[in-house]
Amino acid sequence: MASTTVNVVRYTALLSGVFYGITHRRTLQKEHDHEKKHHAIQEREHLIAEAKEAWKRKQEAGSNKDSIVTDPEDPKFDLEKLVAKWEKESK
């Protein structure tokens, strides 16, 4: 049989290990959550920047007088101009 001192040391080591594990897990989880939040913020900023660039390109393309409407539902749609544009691009 083990003495009471050995049992106390064993259980103290066991409880210390469990407490350390819980504390370490919380620390790792907190770091992971922070990194995940930071990544989501950066992703949103990247998407906003892309949307702003697309908006600028759309506004610049809309300001050209020779811009061609490719939407057949649009009343300004002209099939002849669209075919001519495609012919130019294919050359």
PDB file with one MODEL, atoms N, CA, C and O in Angstrom:
MODEL        1
ATOM      1  N   MET A   1       0.814  -1.175   0.000  1.00  0.00           N
ATOM      2  CA  MET A   1       0.000   0.000   0.000  1.00  0.00           C
ATOM      3  C   MET A   1       0.865   1.248   0.000  1.00  0.00           C
ATOM      4  O   MET A   1       1.938   1.299   0.602  1.00  0.00           O
ATOM      5  N   ALA A   2       0.363   2.231  -0.686  1.00  0.00           N
ATOM      6  CA  ALA A   2       1.091   3.491  -0.758  1.00  0.00           C
ATOM      7  C   ALA A   2       0.783   4.316   0.483  1.00  0.00           C
ATOM      8  O   ALA A   2      -0.308   4.232   1.046  1.00  0.00           O
ATOM      9  N   SER A   3       1.729   5.087   0.886  1.00  0.00           N
ATOM     10  CA  SER A   3       1.527   5.907   2.076  1.00  0.00           C
ATOM     11  C   SER A   3       0.629   7.094   1.737  1.00  0.00           C
ATOM     12  O   SER A   3       0.416   7.419   0.569  1.00  0.00           O
ATOM     13  N   THR A   4       0.121   7.718   2.756  1.00  0.00           N
ATOM     14  CA  THR A   4      -0.773   8.856   2.537  1.00  0.00           C
ATOM     15  C   THR A   4      -0.041  10.020   1.894  1.00  0.00           C
ATOM     16  O   THR A   4      -0.652  10.779   1.142  1.00  0.00           O
ATOM     17  N   THR A   5       1.239  10.185   2.162  1.00  0.00           N
ATOM     18  CA  THR A   5       2.011  11.266   1.553  1.00  0.00           C
ATOM     19  C   THR A   5       2.083  11.074   0.044  1.00  0.00           C
ATOM     20  O   THR A   5       1.924  12.033  -0.712  1.00  0.00           O
ATOM     21  N   VAL A   6       2.320   9.856  -0.396  1.00  0.00           N
ATOM     22  CA  VAL A   6       2.402   9.558  -1.828  1.00  0.00           C
ATOM     23  C   VAL A   6       1.051   9.804  -2.484  1.00  0.00           C
ATOM     24  O   VAL A   6       0.998  10.357  -3.583  1.00  0.00           O
ATOM     25  N   ASN A   7      -0.031   9.412  -1.843  1.00  0.00           N
ATOM     26  CA  ASN A   7      -1.366   9.645  -2.393  1.00  0.00           C
ATOM     27  C   ASN A   7      -1.669  11.142  -2.499  1.00  0.00           C
ATOM     28  O   ASN A   7      -2.252  11.588  -3.487  1.00  0.00           O
ATOM     29  N   VAL A   8      -1.283  11.904  -1.502  1.00  0.00           N
ATOM     30  CA  VAL A   8      -1.504  13.345  -1.540  1.00  0.00           C
ATOM     31  C   VAL A   8      -0.731  13.958  -2.701  1.00  0.00           C
ATOM     32  O   VAL A   8      -1.259  14.799  -3.429  1.00  0.00           O
ATOM     33  N   VAL A   9       0.518  13.538  -2.874  1.00  0.00           N
ATOM     34  CA  VAL A   9       1.334  14.055  -3.976  1.00  0.00           C
ATOM     35  C   VAL A   9       0.713  13.674  -5.317  1.00  0.00           C
ATOM     36  O   VAL A   9       0.653  14.502  -6.225  1.00  0.00           O
ATOM     37  N   ARG A  10       0.255  12.442  -5.449  1.00  0.00           N
ATOM     38  CA  ARG A  10      -0.359  11.985  -6.703  1.00  0.00           C
ATOM     39  C   ARG A  10      -1.588  12.815  -7.051  1.00  0.00           C
ATOM     40  O   ARG A  10      -1.710  13.326  -8.164  1.00  0.00           O
ATOM     41  N   TYR A  11      -2.496  12.944  -6.088  1.00  0.00           N
ATOM     42  CA  TYR A  11      -3.724  13.677  -6.353  1.00  0.00           C
ATOM     43  C   TYR A  11      -3.473  15.170  -6.551  1.00  0.00           C
ATOM     44  O   TYR A  11      -4.166  15.825  -7.329  1.00  0.00           O
ATOM     45  N   THR A  12      -2.487  15.698  -5.848  1.00  0.00           N
ATOM     46  CA  THR A  12      -2.123  17.100  -6.053  1.00  0.00           C
ATOM     47  C   THR A  12      -1.594  17.302  -7.463  1.00  0.00           C
ATOM     48  O   THR A  12      -1.951  18.273  -8.130  1.00  0.00           O
ATOM     49  N   ALA A  13      -0.745  16.390  -7.920  1.00  0.00           N
ATOM     50  CA  ALA A  13      -0.212  16.471  -9.281  1.00  0.00           C
ATOM     51  C   ALA A  13      -1.342  16.312 -10.301  1.00  0.00           C
ATOM     52  O   ALA A  13      -1.372  17.020 -11.308  1.00  0.00           O
ATOM     53  N   LEU A  14      -2.257  15.400 -10.049  1.00  0.00           N
ATOM     54  CA  LEU A  14      -3.372  15.180 -10.954  1.00  0.00           C
ATOM     55  C   LEU A  14      -4.251  16.431 -11.047  1.00  0.00           C
ATOM     56  O   LEU A  14      -4.572  16.875 -12.149  1.00  0.00           O
ATOM     57  N   LEU A  15      -4.634  16.989  -9.930  1.00  0.00           N
ATOM     58  CA  LEU A  15      -5.474  18.176  -9.927  1.00  0.00           C
ATOM     59  C   LEU A  15      -4.751  19.375 -10.520  1.00  0.00           C
ATOM     60  O   LEU A  15      -5.360  20.199 -11.203  1.00  0.00           O
ATOM     61  N   SER A  16      -3.452  19.474 -10.257  1.00  0.00           N
ATOM     62  CA  SER A  16      -2.673  20.572 -10.850  1.00  0.00           C
ATOM     63  C   SER A  16      -2.648  20.432 -12.366  1.00  0.00           C
ATOM     64  O   SER A  16      -2.782  21.425 -13.082  1.00  0.00           O
ATOM     65  N   GLY A  17      -2.481  19.227 -12.855  1.00  0.00           N
ATOM     66  CA  GLY A  17      -2.472  18.991 -14.298  1.00  0.00           C
ATOM     67  C   GLY A  17      -3.809  19.311 -14.932  1.00  0.00           C
ATOM     68  O   GLY A  17      -3.856  19.895 -16.015  1.00  0.00           O
ATOM     69  N   VAL A  18      -4.893  18.940 -14.279  1.00  0.00           N
ATOM     70  CA  VAL A  18      -6.225  19.242 -14.794  1.00  0.00           C
ATOM     71  C   VAL A  18      -6.445  20.750 -14.813  1.00  0.00           C
ATOM     72  O   VAL A  18      -6.934  21.292 -15.804  1.00  0.00           O
ATOM     73  N   PHE A  19      -6.089  21.428 -13.733  1.00  0.00           N
ATOM     74  CA  PHE A  19      -6.234  22.879 -13.676  1.00  0.00           C
ATOM     75  C   PHE A  19      -5.396  23.555 -14.755  1.00  0.00           C
ATOM     76  O   PHE A  19      -5.867  24.477 -15.419  1.00  0.00           O
ATOM     77  N   TYR A  20      -4.147  23.098 -14.934  1.00  0.00           N
ATOM     78  CA  TYR A  20      -3.292  23.663 -15.977  1.00  0.00           C
ATOM     79  C   TYR A  20      -3.902  23.420 -17.360  1.00  0.00           C
ATOM     80  O   TYR A  20      -3.890  24.316 -18.203  1.00  0.00           O
ATOM     81  N   GLY A  21      -4.426  22.238 -17.599  1.00  0.00           N
ATOM     82  CA  GLY A  21      -5.041  21.920 -18.885  1.00  0.00           C
ATOM     83  C   GLY A  21      -6.224  22.827 -19.192  1.00  0.00           C
ATOM     84  O   GLY A  21      -6.371  23.316 -20.312  1.00  0.00           O
ATOM     85  N   ILE A  22      -7.060  23.046 -18.189  1.00  0.00           N
ATOM     86  CA  ILE A  22      -8.221  23.924 -18.383  1.00  0.00           C
ATOM     87  C   ILE A  22      -7.763  25.344 -18.690  1.00  0.00           C
ATOM     88  O   ILE A  22      -8.286  25.985 -19.602  1.00  0.00           O
ATOM     89  N   THR A  23      -6.794  25.834 -17.934  1.00  0.00           N
ATOM     90  CA  THR A  23      -6.291  27.189 -18.139  1.00  0.00           C
ATOM     91  C   THR A  23      -5.640  27.332 -19.508  1.00  0.00           C
ATOM     92  O   THR A  23      -5.861  28.322 -20.204  1.00  0.00           O
ATOM     93  N   HIS A  24      -4.851  26.359 -19.887  1.00  0.00           N
ATOM     94  CA  HIS A  24      -4.163  26.410 -21.184  1.00  0.00           C
ATOM     95  C   HIS A  24      -5.170  26.366 -22.325  1.00  0.00           C
ATOM     96  O   HIS A  24      -5.025  27.086 -23.313  1.00  0.00           O
ATOM     97  N   ARG A  25      -6.177  25.536 -22.193  1.00  0.00           N
ATOM     98  CA  ARG A  25      -7.211  25.426 -23.223  1.00  0.00           C
ATOM     99  C   ARG A  25      -7.943  26.765 -23.394  1.00  0.00           C
ATOM    100  O   ARG A  25      -8.206  27.191 -24.519  1.00  0.00           O
ATOM    101  N   ARG A  26      -8.264  27.415 -22.294  1.00  0.00           N
ATOM    102  CA  ARG A  26      -8.937  28.715 -22.375  1.00  0.00           C
ATOM    103  C   ARG A  26      -8.056  29.744 -23.072  1.00  0.00           C
ATOM    104  O   ARG A  26      -8.537  30.536 -23.883  1.00  0.00           O
ATOM    105  N   THR A  27      -6.770  29.730 -22.756  1.00  0.00           N
ATOM    106  CA  THR A  27      -5.849  30.671 -23.388  1.00  0.00           C
ATOM    107  C   THR A  27      -5.774  30.426 -24.892  1.00  0.00           C
ATOM    108  O   THR A  27      -5.843  31.369 -25.681  1.00  0.00           O
ATOM    109  N   LEU A  28      -5.635  29.168 -25.289  1.00  0.00           N
ATOM    110  CA  LEU A  28      -5.576  28.847 -26.714  1.00  0.00           C
ATOM    111  C   LEU A  28      -6.878  29.215 -27.420  1.00  0.00           C
ATOM    112  O   LEU A  28      -6.852  29.724 -28.541  1.00  0.00           O
ATOM    113  N   GLN A  29      -8.013  28.962 -26.773  1.00  0.00           N
ATOM    114  CA  GLN A  29      -9.309  29.276 -27.379  1.00  0.00           C
ATOM    115  C   GLN A  29      -9.466  30.779 -27.545  1.00  0.00           C
ATOM    116  O   GLN A  29      -9.982  31.242 -28.562  1.00  0.00           O
ATOM    117  N   LYS A  30      -9.022  31.547 -26.549  1.00  0.00           N
ATOM    118  CA  LYS A  30      -9.110  32.999 -26.626  1.00  0.00           C
ATOM    119  C   LYS A  30      -8.263  33.531 -27.774  1.00  0.00           C
ATOM    120  O   LYS A  30      -8.699  34.420 -28.506  1.00  0.00           O
ATOM    121  N   GLU A  31      -7.057  32.995 -27.939  1.00  0.00           N
ATOM    122  CA  GLU A  31      -6.190  33.410 -29.054  1.00  0.00           C
ATOM    123  C   GLU A  31      -6.810  33.045 -30.395  1.00  0.00           C
ATOM    124  O   GLU A  31      -6.761  33.831 -31.342  1.00  0.00           O
ATOM    125  N   HIS A  32      -7.391  31.858 -30.473  1.00  0.00           N
ATOM    126  CA  HIS A  32      -8.027  31.407 -31.717  1.00  0.00           C
ATOM    127  C   HIS A  32      -9.214  32.304 -32.067  1.00  0.00           C
ATOM    128  O   HIS A  32      -9.377  32.695 -33.223  1.00  0.00           O
ATOM    129  N   ASP A  33     -10.033  32.628 -31.082  1.00  0.00           N
ATOM    130  CA  ASP A  33     -11.187  33.499 -31.331  1.00  0.00           C
ATOM    131  C   ASP A  33     -10.742  34.881 -31.793  1.00  0.00           C
ATOM    132  O   ASP A  33     -11.346  35.469 -32.690  1.00  0.00           O
ATOM    133  N   HIS A  34      -9.684  35.391 -31.176  1.00  0.00           N
ATOM    134  CA  HIS A  34      -9.162  36.702 -31.570  1.00  0.00           C
ATOM    135  C   HIS A  34      -8.654  36.663 -33.015  1.00  0.00           C
ATOM    136  O   HIS A  34      -8.927  37.576 -33.794  1.00  0.00           O
ATOM    137  N   GLU A  35      -7.928  35.622 -33.365  1.00  0.00           N
ATOM    138  CA  GLU A  35      -7.397  35.484 -34.721  1.00  0.00           C
ATOM    139  C   GLU A  35      -8.529  35.330 -35.736  1.00  0.00           C
ATOM    140  O   GLU A  35      -8.464  35.887 -36.832  1.00  0.00           O
ATOM    141  N   LYS A  36      -9.554  34.581 -35.373  1.00  0.00           N
ATOM    142  CA  LYS A  36     -10.704  34.387 -36.259  1.00  0.00           C
ATOM    143  C   LYS A  36     -11.428  35.708 -36.498  1.00  0.00           C
ATOM    144  O   LYS A  36     -11.814  36.013 -37.627  1.00  0.00           O
ATOM    145  N   LYS A  37     -11.611  36.490 -35.441  1.00  0.00           N
ATOM    146  CA  LYS A  37     -12.268  37.785 -35.556  1.00  0.00           C
ATOM    147  C   LYS A  37     -11.428  38.730 -36.416  1.00  0.00           C
ATOM    148  O   LYS A  37     -11.964  39.453 -37.257  1.00  0.00           O
ATOM    149  N   HIS A  38     -10.117  38.720 -36.204  1.00  0.00           N
ATOM    150  CA  HIS A  38      -9.213  39.573 -36.975  1.00  0.00           C
ATOM    151  C   HIS A  38      -9.265  39.196 -38.459  1.00  0.00           C
ATOM    152  O   HIS A  38      -9.279  40.073 -39.322  1.00  0.00           O
ATOM    153  N   HIS A  39      -9.294  37.913 -38.749  1.00  0.00           N
ATOM    154  CA  HIS A  39      -9.356  37.437 -40.136  1.00  0.00           C
ATOM    155  C   HIS A  39     -10.675  37.855 -40.787  1.00  0.00           C
ATOM    156  O   HIS A  39     -10.691  38.262 -41.949  1.00  0.00           O
ATOM    157  N   ALA A  40     -11.777  37.758 -40.044  1.00  0.00           N
ATOM    158  CA  ALA A  40     -13.077  38.155 -40.592  1.00  0.00           C
ATOM    159  C   ALA A  40     -13.102  39.649 -40.906  1.00  0.00           C
ATOM    160  O   ALA A  40     -13.656  40.064 -41.924  1.00  0.00           O
ATOM    161  N   ILE A  41     -12.509  40.446 -40.040  1.00  0.00           N
ATOM    162  CA  ILE A  41     -12.466  41.887 -40.278  1.00  0.00           C
ATOM    163  C   ILE A  41     -11.653  42.194 -41.524  1.00  0.00           C
ATOM    164  O   ILE A  41     -12.068  42.999 -42.358  1.00  0.00           O
ATOM    165  N   GLN A  42     -10.494  41.554 -41.655  1.00  0.00           N
ATOM    166  CA  GLN A  42      -9.659  41.781 -42.839  1.00  0.00           C
ATOM    167  C   GLN A  42     -10.373  41.329 -44.102  1.00  0.00           C
ATOM    168  O   GLN A  42     -10.267  41.989 -45.136  1.00  0.00           O
ATOM    169  N   GLU A  43     -11.085  40.236 -44.042  1.00  0.00           N
ATOM    170  CA  GLU A  43     -11.821  39.738 -45.209  1.00  0.00           C
ATOM    171  C   GLU A  43     -12.894  40.741 -45.626  1.00  0.00           C
ATOM    172  O   GLU A  43     -13.068  41.011 -46.814  1.00  0.00           O
ATOM    173  N   ARG A  44     -13.620  41.300 -44.636  1.00  0.00           N
ATOM    174  CA  ARG A  44     -14.635  42.301 -44.951  1.00  0.00           C
ATOM    175  C   ARG A  44     -14.010  43.543 -45.573  1.00  0.00           C
ATOM    176  O   ARG A  44     -14.543  44.097 -46.535  1.00  0.00           O
ATOM    177  N   GLU A  45     -12.880  43.980 -45.025  1.00  0.00           N
ATOM    178  CA  GLU A  45     -12.206  45.150 -45.587  1.00  0.00           C
ATOM    179  C   GLU A  45     -11.765  44.886 -47.021  1.00  0.00           C
ATOM    180  O   GLU A  45     -11.855  45.766 -47.877  1.00  0.00           O
ATOM    181  N   HIS A  46     -11.290  43.673 -47.279  1.00  0.00           N
ATOM    182  CA  HIS A  46     -10.874  43.307 -48.635  1.00  0.00           C
ATOM    183  C   HIS A  46     -12.074  43.316 -49.584  1.00  0.00           C
ATOM    184  O   HIS A  46     -11.975  43.822 -50.702  1.00  0.00           O
ATOM    185  N   LEU A  47     -13.192  42.767 -49.149  1.00  0.00           N
ATOM    186  CA  LEU A  47     -14.390  42.746 -49.994  1.00  0.00           C
ATOM    187  C   LEU A  47     -14.914  44.154 -50.248  1.00  0.00           C
ATOM    188  O   LEU A  47     -15.378  44.456 -51.347  1.00  0.00           O
ATOM    189  N   ILE A  48     -14.845  45.006 -49.246  1.00  0.00           N
ATOM    190  CA  ILE A  48     -15.287  46.394 -49.425  1.00  0.00           C
ATOM    191  C   ILE A  48     -14.398  47.102 -50.433  1.00  0.00           C
ATOM    192  O   ILE A  48     -14.890  47.842 -51.285  1.00  0.00           O
ATOM    193  N   ALA A  49     -13.084  46.879 -50.341  1.00  0.00           N
ATOM    194  CA  ALA A  49     -12.158  47.499 -51.291  1.00  0.00           C
ATOM    195  C   ALA A  49     -12.433  47.013 -52.714  1.00  0.00           C
ATOM    196  O   ALA A  49     -12.419  47.807 -53.655  1.00  0.00           O
ATOM    197  N   GLU A  50     -12.684  45.710 -52.872  1.00  0.00           N
ATOM    198  CA  GLU A  50     -13.013  45.174 -54.196  1.00  0.00           C
ATOM    199  C   GLU A  50     -14.313  45.789 -54.724  1.00  0.00           C
ATOM    200  O   GLU A  50     -14.408  46.123 -55.905  1.00  0.00           O
ATOM    201  N   ALA A  51     -15.299  45.937 -53.859  1.00  0.00           N
ATOM    202  CA  ALA A  51     -16.570  46.507 -54.281  1.00  0.00           C
ATOM    203  C   ALA A  51     -16.388  47.967 -54.710  1.00  0.00           C
ATOM    204  O   ALA A  51     -16.996  48.409 -55.685  1.00  0.00           O
ATOM    205  N   LYS A  52     -15.557  48.707 -53.986  1.00  0.00           N
ATOM    206  CA  LYS A  52     -15.304  50.098 -54.365  1.00  0.00           C
ATOM    207  C   LYS A  52     -14.618  50.182 -55.722  1.00  0.00           C
ATOM    208  O   LYS A  52     -14.956  51.040 -56.537  1.00  0.00           O
ATOM    209  N   GLU A  53     -13.654  49.294 -55.968  1.00  0.00           N
ATOM    210  CA  GLU A  53     -12.970  49.270 -57.267  1.00  0.00           C
ATOM    211  C   GLU A  53     -13.950  48.916 -58.385  1.00  0.00           C
ATOM    212  O   GLU A  53     -13.920  49.523 -59.455  1.00  0.00           O
ATOM    213  N   ALA A  54     -14.817  47.933 -58.136  1.00  0.00           N
ATOM    214  CA  ALA A  54     -15.801  47.546 -59.147  1.00  0.00           C
ATOM    215  C   ALA A  54     -16.758  48.701 -59.417  1.00  0.00           C
ATOM    216  O   ALA A  54     -17.143  48.938 -60.562  1.00  0.00           O
ATOM    217  N   TRP A  55     -17.140  49.416 -58.369  1.00  0.00           N
ATOM    218  CA  TRP A  55     -18.031  50.565 -58.542  1.00  0.00           C
ATOM    219  C   TRP A  55     -17.364  51.649 -59.383  1.00  0.00           C
ATOM    220  O   TRP A  55     -17.996  52.241 -60.258  1.00  0.00           O
ATOM    221  N   LYS A  56     -16.071  51.909 -59.113  1.00  0.00           N
ATOM    222  CA  LYS A  56     -15.340  52.909 -59.896  1.00  0.00           C
ATOM    223  C   LYS A  56     -15.277  52.503 -61.364  1.00  0.00           C
ATOM    224  O   LYS A  56     -15.505  53.322 -62.254  1.00  0.00           O
ATOM    225  N   ARG A  57     -14.964  51.222 -61.612  1.00  0.00           N
ATOM    226  CA  ARG A  57     -14.896  50.749 -63.003  1.00  0.00           C
ATOM    227  C   ARG A  57     -16.256  50.866 -63.675  1.00  0.00           C
ATOM    228  O   ARG A  57     -16.345  51.241 -64.844  1.00  0.00           O
ATOM    229  N   LYS A  58     -17.304  50.548 -62.945  1.00  0.00           N
ATOM    230  CA  LYS A  58     -18.650  50.634 -63.510  1.00  0.00           C
ATOM    231  C   LYS A  58     -19.009  52.082 -63.830  1.00  0.00           C
ATOM    232  O   LYS A  58     -19.599  52.361 -64.874  1.00  0.00           O
ATOM    233  N   GLN A  59     -18.658  52.996 -62.940  1.00  0.00           N
ATOM    234  CA  GLN A  59     -18.949  54.405 -63.179  1.00  0.00           C
ATOM    235  C   GLN A  59     -18.150  54.935 -64.364  1.00  0.00           C
ATOM    236  O   GLN A  59     -18.665  55.710 -65.170  1.00  0.00           O
ATOM    237  N   GLU A  60     -16.885  54.514 -64.466  1.00  0.00           N
ATOM    238  CA  GLU A  60     -16.064  54.951 -65.597  1.00  0.00           C
ATOM    239  C   GLU A  60     -16.592  54.375 -66.901  1.00  0.00           C
ATOM    240  O   GLU A  60     -16.611  55.061 -67.923  1.00  0.00           O
ATOM    241  N   ALA A  61     -17.018  53.124 -66.873  1.00  0.00           N
ATOM    242  CA  ALA A  61     -17.560  52.506 -68.081  1.00  0.00           C
ATOM    243  C   ALA A  61     -18.891  53.141 -68.460  1.00  0.00           C
ATOM    244  O   ALA A  61     -19.202  53.271 -69.644  1.00  0.00           O
ATOM    245  N   GLY A  62     -19.671  53.534 -67.472  1.00  0.00           N
ATOM    246  CA  GLY A  62     -20.962  54.167 -67.747  1.00  0.00           C
ATOM    247  C   GLY A  62     -20.805  55.567 -68.279  1.00  0.00           C
ATOM    248  O   GLY A  62     -21.698  56.076 -68.957  1.00  0.00           O
ATOM    249  N   SER A  63     -19.677  56.207 -67.982  1.00  0.00           N
ATOM    250  CA  SER A  63     -19.480  57.575 -68.449  1.00  0.00           C
ATOM    251  C   SER A  63     -19.024  57.627 -69.907  1.00  0.00           C
ATOM    252  O   SER A  63     -19.109  58.677 -70.544  1.00  0.00           O
ATOM    253  N   ASN A  64     -18.545  56.508 -70.437  1.00  0.00           N
ATOM    254  CA  ASN A  64     -18.161  56.471 -71.853  1.00  0.00           C
ATOM    255  C   ASN A  64     -19.408  56.556 -72.716  1.00  0.00           C
ATOM    256  O   ASN A  64     -20.405  55.884 -72.450  1.00  0.00           O
ATOM    257  N   LYS A  65     -19.347  57.389 -73.752  1.00  0.00           N
ATOM    258  CA  LYS A  65     -20.504  57.555 -74.626  1.00  0.00           C
ATOM    259  C   LYS A  65     -20.688  56.367 -75.567  1.00  0.00           C
ATOM    260  O   LYS A  65     -21.803  56.099 -76.016  1.00  0.00           O
ATOM    261  N   ASP A  66     -19.614  55.660 -75.864  1.00  0.00           N
ATOM    262  CA  ASP A  66     -19.706  54.532 -76.780  1.00  0.00           C
ATOM    263  C   ASP A  66     -19.857  53.201 -76.040  1.00  0.00           C
ATOM    264  O   ASP A  66     -19.606  52.141 -76.613  1.00  0.00           O
ATOM    265  N   SER A  67     -20.261  53.252 -74.784  1.00  0.00           N
ATOM    266  CA  SER A  67     -20.435  52.010 -74.039  1.00  0.00           C
ATOM    267  C   SER A  67     -21.608  51.232 -74.622  1.00  0.00           C
ATOM    268  O   SER A  67     -22.604  51.810 -75.058  1.00  0.00           O
ATOM    269  N   ILE A  68     -21.471  49.935 -74.620  1.00  0.00           N
ATOM    270  CA  ILE A  68     -22.473  49.078 -75.236  1.00  0.00           C
ATOM    271  C   ILE A  68     -23.237  48.358 -74.143  1.00  0.00           C
ATOM    272  O   ILE A  68     -22.641  47.799 -73.222  1.00  0.00           O
ATOM    273  N   VAL A  69     -24.546  48.371 -74.245  1.00  0.00           N
ATOM    274  CA  VAL A  69     -25.409  47.712 -73.281  1.00  0.00           C
ATOM    275  C   VAL A  69     -25.534  46.252 -73.696  1.00  0.00           C
ATOM    276  O   VAL A  69     -25.908  45.956 -74.831  1.00  0.00           O
ATOM    277  N   THR A  70     -25.221  45.340 -72.781  1.00  0.00           N
ATOM    278  CA  THR A  70     -25.271  43.915 -73.107  1.00  0.00           C
ATOM    279  C   THR A  70     -26.497  43.227 -72.518  1.00  0.00           C
ATOM    280  O   THR A  70     -26.695  42.032 -72.737  1.00  0.00           O
ATOM    281  N   ASP A  71     -27.309  43.950 -71.785  1.00  0.00           N
ATOM    282  CA  ASP A  71     -28.512  43.384 -71.182  1.00  0.00           C
ATOM    283  C   ASP A  71     -29.658  43.469 -72.181  1.00  0.00           C
ATOM    284  O   ASP A  71     -30.074  44.575 -72.523  1.00  0.00           O
ATOM    285  N   PRO A  72     -30.188  42.341 -72.663  1.00  0.00           N
ATOM    286  CA  PRO A  72     -31.266  42.381 -73.651  1.00  0.00           C
ATOM    287  C   PRO A  72     -32.568  42.961 -73.106  1.00  0.00           C
ATOM    288  O   PRO A  72     -33.435  43.353 -73.886  1.00  0.00           O
ATOM    289  N   GLU A  73     -32.723  43.024 -71.795  1.00  0.00           N
ATOM    290  CA  GLU A  73     -33.931  43.582 -71.199  1.00  0.00           C
ATOM    291  C   GLU A  73     -33.895  45.113 -71.174  1.00  0.00           C
ATOM    292  O   GLU A  73     -34.930  45.757 -71.004  1.00  0.00           O
ATOM    293  N   ASP A  74     -32.715  45.687 -71.340  1.00  0.00           N
ATOM    294  CA  ASP A  74     -32.550  47.142 -71.291  1.00  0.00           C
ATOM    295  C   ASP A  74     -33.119  47.774 -72.552  1.00  0.00           C
ATOM    296  O   ASP A  74     -32.901  47.257 -73.648  1.00  0.00           O
ATOM    297  N   PRO A  75     -33.846  48.887 -72.420  1.00  0.00           N
ATOM    298  CA  PRO A  75     -34.411  49.528 -73.611  1.00  0.00           C
ATOM    299  C   PRO A  75     -33.344  50.111 -74.544  1.00  0.00           C
ATOM    300  O   PRO A  75     -33.616  50.341 -75.722  1.00  0.00           O
ATOM    301  N   LYS A  76     -32.145  50.348 -74.035  1.00  0.00           N
ATOM    302  CA  LYS A  76     -31.062  50.893 -74.862  1.00  0.00           C
ATOM    303  C   LYS A  76     -30.249  49.795 -75.562  1.00  0.00           C
ATOM    304  O   LYS A  76     -29.250  50.088 -76.219  1.00  0.00           O
ATOM    305  N   PHE A  77     -30.670  48.547 -75.424  1.00  0.00           N
ATOM    306  CA  PHE A  77     -29.938  47.426 -76.011  1.00  0.00           C
ATOM    307  C   PHE A  77     -29.973  47.492 -77.537  1.00  0.00           C
ATOM    308  O   PHE A  77     -31.030  47.667 -78.143  1.00  0.00           O
ATOM    309  N   ASP A  78     -28.778  47.345 -78.150  1.00  0.00           N
ATOM    310  CA  ASP A  78     -28.681  47.356 -79.615  1.00  0.00           C
ATOM    311  C   ASP A  78     -27.861  46.139 -80.025  1.00  0.00           C
ATOM    312  O   ASP A  78     -26.660  46.077 -79.761  1.00  0.00           O
ATOM    313  N   LEU A  79     -28.501  45.183 -80.662  1.00  0.00           N
ATOM    314  CA  LEU A  79     -27.862  43.931 -81.032  1.00  0.00           C
ATOM    315  C   LEU A  79     -26.753  44.154 -82.058  1.00  0.00           C
ATOM    316  O   LEU A  79     -25.716  43.493 -81.988  1.00  0.00           O
ATOM    317  N   GLU A  80     -26.944  45.054 -82.993  1.00  0.00           N
ATOM    318  CA  GLU A  80     -25.935  45.308 -84.035  1.00  0.00           C
ATOM    319  C   GLU A  80     -24.632  45.832 -83.413  1.00  0.00           C
ATOM    320  O   GLU A  80     -23.545  45.405 -83.802  1.00  0.00           O
ATOM    321  N   LYS A  81     -24.739  46.743 -82.461  1.00  0.00           N
ATOM    322  CA  LYS A  81     -23.541  47.265 -81.797  1.00  0.00           C
ATOM    323  C   LYS A  81     -22.835  46.165 -81.010  1.00  0.00           C
ATOM    324  O   LYS A  81     -21.606  46.096 -80.999  1.00  0.00           O
ATOM    325  N   LEU A  82     -23.610  45.309 -80.356  1.00  0.00           N
ATOM    326  CA  LEU A  82     -23.024  44.218 -79.581  1.00  0.00           C
ATOM    327  C   LEU A  82     -22.283  43.236 -80.486  1.00  0.00           C
ATOM    328  O   LEU A  82     -21.182  42.803 -80.147  1.00  0.00           O
ATOM    329  N   VAL A  83     -22.863  42.880 -81.621  1.00  0.00           N
ATOM    330  CA  VAL A  83     -22.209  41.963 -82.564  1.00  0.00           C
ATOM    331  C   VAL A  83     -20.949  42.619 -83.122  1.00  0.00           C
ATOM    332  O   VAL A  83     -19.927  41.950 -83.271  1.00  0.00           O
ATOM    333  N   ALA A  84     -21.001  43.915 -83.434  1.00  0.00           N
ATOM    334  CA  ALA A  84     -19.828  44.615 -83.929  1.00  0.00           C
ATOM    335  C   ALA A  84     -18.713  44.619 -82.882  1.00  0.00           C
ATOM    336  O   ALA A  84     -17.542  44.457 -83.226  1.00  0.00           O
ATOM    337  N   LYS A  85     -19.064  44.800 -81.624  1.00  0.00           N
ATOM    338  CA  LYS A  85     -18.071  44.770 -80.558  1.00  0.00           C
ATOM    339  C   LYS A  85     -17.429  43.392 -80.462  1.00  0.00           C
ATOM    340  O   LYS A  85     -16.210  43.288 -80.325  1.00  0.00           O
ATOM    341  N   TRP A  86     -18.236  42.329 -80.534  1.00  0.00           N
ATOM    342  CA  TRP A  86     -17.711  40.978 -80.470  1.00  0.00           C
ATOM    343  C   TRP A  86     -16.784  40.685 -81.657  1.00  0.00           C
ATOM    344  O   TRP A  86     -15.779  39.992 -81.505  1.00  0.00           O
ATOM    345  N   GLU A  87     -17.120  41.205 -82.817  1.00  0.00           N
ATOM    346  CA  GLU A  87     -16.278  41.007 -83.989  1.00  0.00           C
ATOM    347  C   GLU A  87     -14.919  41.698 -83.797  1.00  0.00           C
ATOM    348  O   GLU A  87     -13.880  41.152 -84.168  1.00  0.00           O
ATOM    349  N   LYS A  88     -14.939  42.895 -83.218  1.00  0.00           N
ATOM    350  CA  LYS A  88     -13.682  43.605 -82.955  1.00  0.00           C
ATOM    351  C   LYS A  88     -12.816  42.838 -81.971  1.00  0.00           C
ATOM    352  O   LYS A  88     -11.603  42.732 -82.157  1.00  0.00           O
ATOM    353  N   GLU A  89     -13.435  42.302 -80.923  1.00  0.00           N
ATOM    354  CA  GLU A  89     -12.696  41.577 -79.893  1.00  0.00           C
ATOM    355  C   GLU A  89     -12.113  40.278 -80.413  1.00  0.00           C
ATOM    356  O   GLU A  89     -11.050  39.856 -79.959  1.00  0.00           O
ATOM    357  N   SER A  90     -12.783  39.637 -81.352  1.00  0.00           N
ATOM    358  CA  SER A  90     -12.320  38.343 -81.852  1.00  0.00           C
ATOM    359  C   SER A  90     -11.136  38.491 -82.802  1.00  0.00           C
ATOM    360  O   SER A  90     -10.446  37.507 -83.068  1.00  0.00           O
ATOM    361  N   LYS A  91     -10.880  39.700 -83.323  1.00  0.00           N
ATOM    362  CA  LYS A  91      -9.768  39.903 -84.272  1.00  0.00           C
ATOM    363  C   LYS A  91      -8.476  40.020 -83.573  1.00  0.00           C
ATOM    364  O   LYS A  91      -7.439  40.193 -84.214  1.00  0.00           O
TER     365      LYS A  91
ENDMDL
END
